[in-house]
Amino acid sequence: MSQLLQINSSVFGDQGVSSQLANAFVQEWKRKDPGAHVTHRDLVVDAIPHLDGERLTALMTSEAERTPEQQQVVEQSDALIRELQEADLVVIGAPMYNFGIPSQLKSWLDMVARSGITFRYTEQGPEGLLTGKKVYVFASSGGIHRGGHSDGVTPYLETMLGFLGMTDVEFIYAEGLAMGEEPRARGIAQANARIDALLAA
Ligand SMILES: Cc1cc2nc3c(=O)[nH]c(=O)nc-3n(C[C@H](O)[C@H](O)[C@H](O)COP(=O)(O)O)c2cc1C
């Protein structure tokens, strides 16, 4: 039975293009694999506070020395990490806002990147500990940025997920969504065609 973790981060909720594509993919995946267990997390509805000094200190304080408030922060991080550890498939809805990922998605990454738990440094360099997972990223954008300096989504997510051990990452793009009706329809159609091809494989 596959364990799927879906992370949506559009501020438009289920109306967001990245959410719609990720939702369609997961729905179709479940149709093909009815036993699949899906954990769904909407980072806008269920927001994770930004990393600040207090939260970082909590994560760096040993269990015996934590205050109840610090313990709560660590438990939230532990729970988010557990969801990732248990998943063999991770689906991420990643809209482009101001050339990067939504801050809500960044906050989630800040909470799951934990030294000694999801990555560690060795004499050979960093080693990601969340291995053996397939990741699908549904990347939506108003313009077309792929391969250019203005794409602050693809290289960042590739680096960050790879750092945590998730090196098998596939991006499905819906681009040109703000460039007029026809380019928008084409961008969405191309993403849907990619989903069909991935699920047929
Ligand atoms: C606050 C905001 C900032 C945006 N910034 C960019 C941008 O930097 N580059 C771009 O190509 N599109 C940008 N867009 C367009 C979005 O990428 C586009 O609307 C996409 O559909 C968002 O994905 P979503 O529908 O899943 O939320 C922006 C949209 C919003 C609302």
The ligand as an SDF file (V2000), in Angstrom:
LIG
                    3D

 31 33  0  0  0  0  0  0  0  0999 V2000
    1.2050   37.4580   -4.9770 C   0  0  0  0  0  0  0  0  0  0  0  0
    1.4820   36.8710   -6.3260 C   0  0  0  0  0  0  0  0  0  0  0  0
    2.7530   36.9550   -6.8430 C   0  0  0  0  0  0  0  0  0  0  0  0
    3.0400   36.3910   -8.0960 C   0  0  0  0  0  0  0  0  0  0  0  0
    4.3080   36.4470   -8.5680 N   0  0  0  0  0  0  0  0  0  0  0  0
    4.5940   35.8810   -9.7600 C   0  0  0  0  0  0  0  0  0  0  0  0
    5.9150   35.8940  -10.2610 C   0  0  0  0  0  0  0  0  0  0  0  0
    6.8490   36.3690   -9.6500 O   0  0  0  0  0  0  0  0  0  0  0  0
    6.1370   35.3310  -11.4720 N   0  0  0  0  0  0  0  0  0  0  0  0
    5.1430   34.7310  -12.1950 C   0  0  0  0  0  0  0  0  0  0  0  0
    5.4080   34.2140  -13.2610 O   0  0  0  0  0  0  0  0  0  0  0  0
    3.8760   34.6930  -11.7250 N   0  0  0  0  0  0  0  0  0  0  0  0
    3.5840   35.2510  -10.5380 C   0  0  0  0  0  0  0  0  0  0  0  0
    2.3070   35.2000  -10.0550 N   0  0  0  0  0  0  0  0  0  0  0  0
    1.2910   34.4660  -10.8090 C   0  0  0  0  0  0  0  0  0  0  0  0
    1.0870   33.0850  -10.2190 C   0  0  0  0  0  0  0  0  0  0  0  0
    2.2720   32.3130  -10.3350 O   0  0  0  0  0  0  0  0  0  0  0  0
   -0.0720   32.3930  -10.9160 C   0  0  0  0  0  0  0  0  0  0  0  0
   -1.2470   33.1240  -10.6060 O   0  0  0  0  0  0  0  0  0  0  0  0
   -0.2420   30.9590  -10.4870 C   0  0  0  0  0  0  0  0  0  0  0  0
   -1.4860   30.4940  -10.9660 O   0  0  0  0  0  0  0  0  0  0  0  0
   -0.2420   30.8370   -8.9910 C   0  0  0  0  0  0  0  0  0  0  0  0
   -0.4790   29.4780   -8.6510 O   0  0  0  0  0  0  0  0  0  0  0  0
   -1.7990   29.0940   -7.8610 P   0  0  0  0  0  0  0  0  0  0  0  0
   -2.9460   29.4020   -8.7800 O   0  0  0  0  0  0  0  0  0  0  0  0
   -1.6460   27.6700   -7.5800 O   0  0  0  0  0  0  0  0  0  0  0  0
   -1.8610   29.9290   -6.6100 O   0  0  0  0  0  0  0  0  0  0  0  0
    2.0040   35.7490   -8.8290 C   0  0  0  0  0  0  0  0  0  0  0  0
    0.7170   35.6750   -8.2790 C   0  0  0  0  0  0  0  0  0  0  0  0
    0.4550   36.2230   -7.0430 C   0  0  0  0  0  0  0  0  0  0  0  0
   -0.9240   36.1200   -6.4720 C   0  0  0  0  0  0  0  0  0  0  0  0
  1  2  1  0
  2  3  1  0
  2 30  2  0
  3  4  2  0
  4  5  1  0
  4 28  1  0
  5  6  2  0
  6  7  1  0
  6 13  1  0
  7  8  2  0
  7  9  1  0
  9 10  1  0
 10 11  2  0
 10 12  1  0
 12 13  2  0
 13 14  1  0
 14 15  1  0
 14 28  1  0
 15 16  1  0
 16 17  1  0
 16 18  1  0
 18 19  1  0
 18 20  1  0
 20 21  1  0
 20 22  1  0
 22 23  1  0
 23 24  1  0
 24 25  2  0
 24 26  1  0
 24 27  1  0
 28 29  2  0
 29 30  1  0
 30 31  1  0
M  END
$$$$
